[in-house]
C-alpha cells in the first residue's frame, strides 16, 4: 500500500470547481498584479487570524524579510530565534546583515525554550522570532512579556501554523507581525509560492504594503528601499477558495493525530508523549525497551493544527528507509539544525551548543497526516513502524 506524505491531488479534487472558477475569473479580469483578488484574500486571512490588517507577499520567506525590513533591522543588530526551523527564519535575518542569535528548543513542543531567551538579550538585540513549529504555537505570553520588558519587536513565524491557537488567540495575532506561508505543502497552500503578513498596527501595515512595491506608496515615488514582494492574484484566488475548507481540513488532521496515538498504544510498542519524554531516560533501556519506544506529540494546550505529525524513534534513519520500502513517505524536519549549517559557521557554534535541537534533528520523523488519509493507510503506517521496532 502506498501512503504519500501529502496528497494534493485528492485535496484539489474536493474543491476543483471553486478553484477553477476563481482562476478563470483572474484570467478574465487580466488583473494579475495585486487588485481585488489580493485584497479579498488579505481581508479573509486577517479575519481568520483575528487581526486588523493583512498584507499579501510573494512567499513566507519574504513575509519574514519584509517584516524585518519594516523595523529597519540590519547590520549590527541581533535577532533571537530557534535553530530548529526551516532555513528562511534565520536566513532572512542574515540576509539583512543582522546576526541570528539562537535559543534552544523545549523538548515537549519543539518551540523556543522561553526560559533561555532573556539570557541571550544584549544591547544589540532588536527582535525575537518565535516559530510555531509543526502547527503548535510557542508559549507567547512570556515571550511578549520579555519583549515588552526589553522593548523588542516580536515577529511570529507562523508559516506552519495558520489557525493554531494559544489560549484562544490565533497564530499571528499576538506579536507585532505574524508571517504565513502559502507554499503548496502547507495546511493552507497555494498553487506555488505566496505568503502573508498580518498585524494589528495600522502604521506597520501601511509600511509593509509600501515595502512590497519597492517602497512606494504613489507610483514612481519611493519613500523606502523595498522590493518586489507582491502576492500574485492567481495565488490569492486559490488561497481564498481553500481558506473556506481550512477548518474542516484541520479537524481531519487532528482526528488523524488522535488515531495515530490510539493505534500506537494498541501496537505493543512502548508509547510516551513528548511531555513525558526525558533525554536521560530515553537512553535507558528500561524506558526504551531495546529500541521499541515511540514518542508521540503532546499538545501543550490550545489548538494544534498538525501541519506535521512528528514522532521520536530510535534508529530514525533506518526506520525511514524501512518505511520507504513499505510504500510510506516520511520527512525529517529538520536533519541539521541551523547552528550547524555551513553557511552559519561564522557564528562560531559547535555540536553540543543546543542539545535539544540536535537530539530532535537525530530522532524525529514526520508521518503522513493529511486530511484525506484513510484508516487503512494509517494502520499500514503504524503496523510498519511496529514491525520494524519489534523486529
C-alpha positions as CSV (number, residue, x, y, z in Angstrom):
1,X,0.0,0.0,0.0
2,X,1.3,3.4,-0.9
3,X,1.0,6.3,1.6
4,X,2.2,9.6,0.3
5,X,3.4,12.3,2.7
6,X,0.8,14.6,1.2
7,X,-1.9,14.0,-1.4
8,X,-2.7,17.4,-3.1
9,X,-4.5,15.7,-6.0
10,X,-7.1,14.4,-3.5
11,X,-7.4,17.9,-2.0
12,X,-7.8,19.5,-5.4
13,X,-10.5,17.0,-6.4
14,X,-12.6,18.1,-3.5
15,X,-12.5,21.8,-4.4
16,X,-11.9,21.7,-8.1
17,X,-15.0,23.6,-9.2
18,X,-14.2,26.5,-6.8
19,X,-10.6,26.7,-7.7
20,X,-11.2,26.6,-11.5
21,X,-13.8,29.3,-11.2
22,X,-11.5,31.6,-9.2
23,X,-8.6,31.1,-11.6
24,X,-10.9,31.7,-14.6
25,X,-12.1,35.0,-13.0
26,X,-8.5,36.2,-12.7
27,X,-7.8,35.4,-16.3
28,X,-11.0,37.1,-17.5
29,X,-10.2,40.2,-15.5
30,X,-6.5,40.2,-16.6
31,X,-5.6,41.8,-13.2
32,X,-2.7,39.7,-12.2
33,X,-0.7,42.2,-10.1
34,X,-2.4,43.0,-6.7
35,X,-6.0,44.1,-7.4
36,X,-9.3,42.8,-6.0
37,X,-8.4,39.2,-5.6
38,X,-5.4,40.0,-3.4
39,X,-7.5,42.5,-1.4
40,X,-10.2,39.8,-0.9
41,X,-7.6,37.3,0.2
42,X,-6.0,39.8,2.6
43,X,-9.3,40.6,4.2
44,X,-10.2,36.9,4.6
45,X,-6.9,36.0,6.2
46,X,-7.0,39.0,8.5
47,X,-10.4,37.9,9.7
48,X,-9.4,34.3,10.1
49,X,-6.3,35.3,12.1
50,X,-8.2,37.8,14.3
51,X,-6.0,40.6,13.0
52,X,-6.9,44.1,11.8
53,X,-4.6,44.1,8.7
54,X,-3.0,41.6,6.3
55,X,-0.6,42.3,3.5
56,X,-0.1,39.7,0.8
57,X,3.5,39.0,-0.2
58,X,5.4,36.7,-2.6
59,X,6.4,33.9,-0.1
60,X,6.7,33.0,3.6
61,X,10.3,33.9,3.3
62,X,9.6,37.4,2.0
63,X,7.0,37.8,4.8
64,X,9.8,37.4,7.3
65,X,12.1,39.5,5.3
66,X,9.8,42.5,4.8
67,X,8.7,42.4,8.5
68,X,12.4,42.8,9.5
69,X,12.8,45.5,6.9
70,X,9.8,47.4,8.2
71,X,11.6,47.6,11.6
72,X,14.8,48.8,10.0
73,X,16.7,45.7,11.2
74,X,20.1,45.3,9.6
75,X,23.9,45.4,10.1
76,X,24.9,45.3,13.8
77,X,21.5,44.2,15.1
78,X,20.7,40.8,16.7
79,X,17.5,38.8,16.4
80,X,16.7,35.8,18.7
81,X,15.2,32.7,17.1
82,X,15.4,28.9,17.1
83,X,17.9,26.7,15.4
84,X,15.3,24.0,14.7
85,X,13.3,25.5,11.9
86,X,13.3,26.0,8.1
87,X,16.3,27.9,6.8
88,X,14.2,31.0,5.9
89,X,13.8,32.1,9.5
90,X,17.5,32.7,10.2
91,X,18.3,33.3,6.5
92,X,16.1,36.3,6.4
93,X,17.9,37.8,9.4
94,X,21.3,37.2,8.0
95,X,20.3,38.4,4.5
96,X,19.8,41.9,6.0
97,X,23.2,41.8,7.7
98,X,21.8,41.2,11.2
99,X,23.0,38.3,13.4
100,X,20.8,35.3,14.2
101,X,21.1,34.5,17.9
102,X,19.9,31.0,18.7
103,X,17.9,29.7,21.7
104,X,17.4,26.0,22.2
105,X,14.0,24.4,21.9
106,X,11.7,22.9,24.5
107,X,11.7,19.1,24.2
108,X,7.9,18.9,24.6
109,X,6.7,21.3,21.9
110,X,9.9,21.8,19.8
111,X,9.3,25.5,20.1
112,X,11.6,28.1,21.7
113,X,12.6,27.4,25.3
114,X,11.3,30.6,26.8
115,X,13.3,30.3,30.0
116,X,16.5,30.7,27.9
117,X,15.5,33.7,25.9
118,X,16.4,36.5,28.3
119,X,20.0,35.3,28.8
120,X,20.6,35.9,25.1
121,X,19.5,39.5,25.1
122,X,22.2,42.1,24.6
123,X,22.1,45.9,23.8
124,X,22.2,44.9,20.1
125,X,19.0,42.7,20.3
126,X,16.2,44.2,18.3
127,X,13.7,41.4,17.8
128,X,12.5,37.8,18.7
129,X,11.2,35.4,16.0
130,X,9.4,32.5,17.7
131,X,8.5,29.7,15.3
132,X,5.2,27.9,15.8
133,X,6.7,24.6,14.7
134,X,4.7,21.7,13.3
135,X,1.4,23.6,13.8
136,X,1.6,24.3,17.6
137,X,2.1,27.8,18.9
138,X,5.1,28.8,21.0
139,X,4.4,30.0,24.6
140,X,3.6,33.5,23.6
141,X,2.7,35.2,26.9
142,X,6.2,35.0,28.4
143,X,7.7,35.8,25.0
144,X,5.6,39.0,24.8
145,X,6.4,39.9,28.4
146,X,10.2,39.6,27.7
147,X,9.8,41.6,24.5
148,X,7.9,44.3,26.3
149,X,10.4,44.5,29.1
150,X,13.3,44.9,26.7
151,X,11.4,46.9,24.0
152,X,11.8,44.2,21.4
153,X,9.8,43.5,18.3
154,X,8.1,40.1,18.0
155,X,7.7,38.6,14.6
156,X,5.8,35.3,14.7
157,X,6.9,32.8,12.1
158,X,3.6,31.1,11.7
159,X,4.4,29.5,8.3
160,X,3.2,26.1,9.7
161,X,0.5,27.4,12.0
162,X,-2.3,29.3,10.4
163,X,-5.4,28.8,12.6
164,X,-3.3,27.5,15.6
165,X,-4.3,29.0,18.9
166,X,-2.7,29.8,22.3
167,X,-5.4,30.4,25.0
168,X,-7.9,31.2,22.3
169,X,-5.7,33.7,20.4
170,X,-4.8,32.9,16.8
171,X,-1.3,32.5,15.4
172,X,0.0,35.8,14.1
173,X,-2.2,37.9,16.3
174,X,-0.1,38.2,19.4
175,X,3.2,39.6,18.1
176,X,3.8,42.8,16.2
177,X,3.9,40.8,13.0
178,X,2.7,37.3,12.0
179,X,4.1,35.7,8.9
180,X,2.3,32.9,6.9
181,X,3.5,30.8,4.0
182,X,1.2,29.5,1.3
183,X,3.7,27.0,-0.1
184,X,1.7,24.2,-1.6
185,X,2.5,21.7,1.2
186,X,1.2,24.0,4.0
187,X,-2.3,23.4,5.6
188,X,-3.4,26.4,3.6
189,X,-1.3,26.2,0.4
190,X,-1.5,28.0,-2.9
191,X,-0.6,26.8,-6.4
192,X,3.0,28.0,-6.0
193,X,4.8,30.4,-3.7
194,X,2.9,33.0,-1.7
195,X,2.8,34.5,1.8
196,X,1.1,37.0,4.1
197,X,2.0,39.3,6.9
198,X,-0.7,40.1,9.5
199,X,-0.6,42.8,12.1
200,X,-2.8,44.9,14.3
201,X,-0.8,48.1,13.8
202,X,-2.1,50.4,11.0
203,X,1.3,52.2,10.5
204,X,3.1,48.9,10.2
205,X,0.6,47.6,7.7
206,X,1.0,50.7,5.6
207,X,4.7,50.4,5.6
208,X,4.6,46.7,4.7
209,X,2.3,47.5,1.8
210,X,4.7,50.1,0.6
211,X,7.8,47.9,1.0
212,X,6.3,45.1,-1.1
213,X,6.2,47.5,-4.1
214,X,9.8,48.9,-3.9
215,X,9.0,51.2,-1.0
216,X,6.5,53.3,-2.9
217,X,3.0,54.5,-1.9
218,X,2.5,56.6,-5.0
219,X,3.8,55.1,-8.3
220,X,7.4,56.1,-9.1
221,X,7.8,57.9,-5.8
222,X,9.8,55.9,-3.2
223,X,10.0,56.7,0.5
224,X,11.9,53.5,1.4
225,X,14.0,50.9,-0.4
226,X,11.8,47.9,-0.6
227,X,11.5,45.1,-3.0
228,X,9.2,43.2,-5.3
229,X,7.3,41.2,-2.7
230,X,3.8,41.2,-4.1
231,X,1.4,38.3,-3.8
232,X,0.2,37.2,-7.3
233,X,-3.5,37.5,-7.9
234,X,-3.7,33.8,-9.0
235,X,-2.2,32.7,-5.8
236,X,-4.6,34.9,-3.8
237,X,-7.6,33.5,-5.6
238,X,-6.5,29.9,-4.9
239,X,-5.8,30.6,-1.2
240,X,-9.2,32.4,-0.7
241,X,-11.1,29.3,-2.0
242,X,-9.0,26.9,0.1
243,X,-9.5,29.0,3.2
244,X,-13.2,28.1,3.2
245,X,-12.2,24.4,3.8
246,X,-9.4,25.0,6.2
247,X,-11.2,24.4,9.5
248,X,-12.6,21.1,8.0
249,X,-9.1,20.0,7.0
250,X,-7.7,21.0,10.4
251,X,-10.3,18.9,12.1
252,X,-9.4,15.9,9.9
253,X,-5.7,16.4,10.7
254,X,-6.5,16.5,14.4
255,X,-8.6,13.3,14.1
256,X,-5.7,11.6,12.3
257,X,-3.3,12.6,15.1
258,X,-5.6,11.1,17.7
259,X,-6.0,8.0,15.6
260,X,-2.2,7.6,15.3
261,X,-1.8,7.8,19.0
262,X,-4.5,5.2,19.6
263,X,-3.0,2.9,17.0
264,X,0.5,3.2,18.5
265,X,-0.9,2.4,22.0
266,X,-2.5,-0.7,20.6
267,X,0.6,-1.8,18.7
268,X,2.6,-3.4,21.5
269,X,5.1,-0.6,21.5
270,X,6.2,1.5,24.4
271,X,4.4,4.8,23.9
272,X,5.1,8.1,25.7
273,X,4.1,11.6,24.9
274,X,6.7,14.3,24.2
275,X,5.6,15.8,27.6
276,X,6.8,12.7,29.3
277,X,10.0,12.4,27.2
278,X,13.2,12.9,29.1
279,X,16.5,12.6,27.2
280,X,18.3,10.9,30.0
281,X,15.6,8.3,30.4
282,X,15.3,7.9,26.6
283,X,18.8,6.3,26.6
284,X,17.7,4.0,29.4
285,X,16.7,0.6,28.2
286,X,14.1,0.3,30.9
287,X,12.1,3.0,29.1
288,X,13.3,2.4,25.5
289,X,12.9,-1.4,25.8
290,X,15.7,-2.1,23.4
291,X,14.5,0.4,20.8
292,X,10.8,-0.2,20.9
293,X,9.7,3.2,22.2
294,X,7.8,5.8,20.2
295,X,7.3,9.4,21.4
296,X,4.1,10.9,20.1
297,X,3.2,14.6,20.2
298,X,1.9,16.2,23.3
299,X,-0.5,19.1,22.9
300,X,0.6,21.8,25.5
301,X,-2.7,23.5,25.3
302,X,-4.6,25.5,22.7
303,X,-5.3,24.4,19.1
304,X,-2.6,22.3,17.4
305,X,-3.3,22.2,13.6
306,X,-0.8,19.4,12.8
307,X,0.9,20.7,9.8
308,X,3.1,17.8,10.7
309,X,2.6,14.8,13.0
310,X,6.1,14.2,14.4
311,X,7.3,11.2,16.4
312,X,10.6,10.4,18.1
313,X,12.0,7.0,17.4
314,X,15.3,5.2,17.9
315,X,17.2,4.3,14.7
316,X,15.3,7.0,12.9
317,X,17.2,6.9,9.6
318,X,16.9,3.1,9.4
319,X,13.1,3.4,10.1
320,X,12.7,6.0,7.4
321,X,14.3,3.7,4.8
322,X,12.2,0.8,6.0
323,X,9.0,2.8,5.6
324,X,10.1,3.8,2.1
325,X,10.3,0.2,1.1
326,X,6.8,-0.3,2.6
327,X,5.5,2.5,0.3
328,X,5.2,5.1,3.0
329,X,6.6,8.6,2.5
330,X,8.0,10.4,5.6
331,X,10.1,13.5,6.1
332,X,12.6,14.8,8.6
333,X,12.0,18.4,9.9
334,X,14.9,19.1,10.1
335,X,18.0,16.9,9.8
336,X,20.6,19.5,10.6
337,X,19.9,22.4,13.0
338,X,20.7,25.9,11.7
339,X,23.6,26.5,14.0
340,X,25.5,23.6,12.4
341,X,24.8,24.7,8.8
342,X,27.9,25.5,6.8
343,X,26.7,29.0,5.9
344,X,26.4,29.9,9.6
345,X,29.8,28.7,10.6
346,X,30.9,32.3,11.1
347,X,28.7,32.4,14.2
348,X,31.1,30.0,15.8
349,X,28.7,27.3,17.1
350,X,29.7,23.7,17.6
351,X,27.9,20.4,18.1
352,X,26.5,20.3,21.7
353,X,25.7,24.0,21.9
354,X,21.9,23.4,21.5
355,X,21.4,19.8,22.6
356,X,17.6,19.6,22.4
357,X,17.6,20.8,18.9
358,X,20.3,18.4,18.0
359,X,18.5,15.5,19.6
360,X,15.3,16.4,17.8
361,X,17.2,16.5,14.5
362,X,18.5,13.0,15.1
363,X,15.3,11.4,16.4
364,X,12.2,13.0,14.9
365,X,10.2,11.7,11.9
366,X,7.1,13.3,10.3
367,X,4.4,10.8,9.3
368,X,1.6,11.4,6.7
369,X,-1.2,13.3,8.4
370,X,-3.0,15.0,5.5
371,X,-6.8,15.2,5.8
372,X,-7.6,12.5,3.2
373,X,-5.5,9.9,5.0
374,X,-7.6,6.7,5.2
375,X,-8.0,4.3,8.2
376,X,-6.2,1.6,6.2
377,X,-3.3,3.9,5.4
378,X,-2.8,5.0,9.0
379,X,-2.9,1.4,10.1
380,X,-0.3,0.5,7.5
381,X,1.9,3.2,8.8
382,X,1.7,2.1,12.4
383,X,1.9,-1.6,11.7
384,X,5.0,-1.0,9.6
385,X,6.7,1.0,12.3
386,X,5.8,-1.6,14.9
387,X,7.2,-4.4,12.7
388,X,10.4,-2.5,12.4
389,X,10.8,-1.7,16.1
390,X,9.6,-5.1,17.3
391,X,11.9,-6.9,14.9
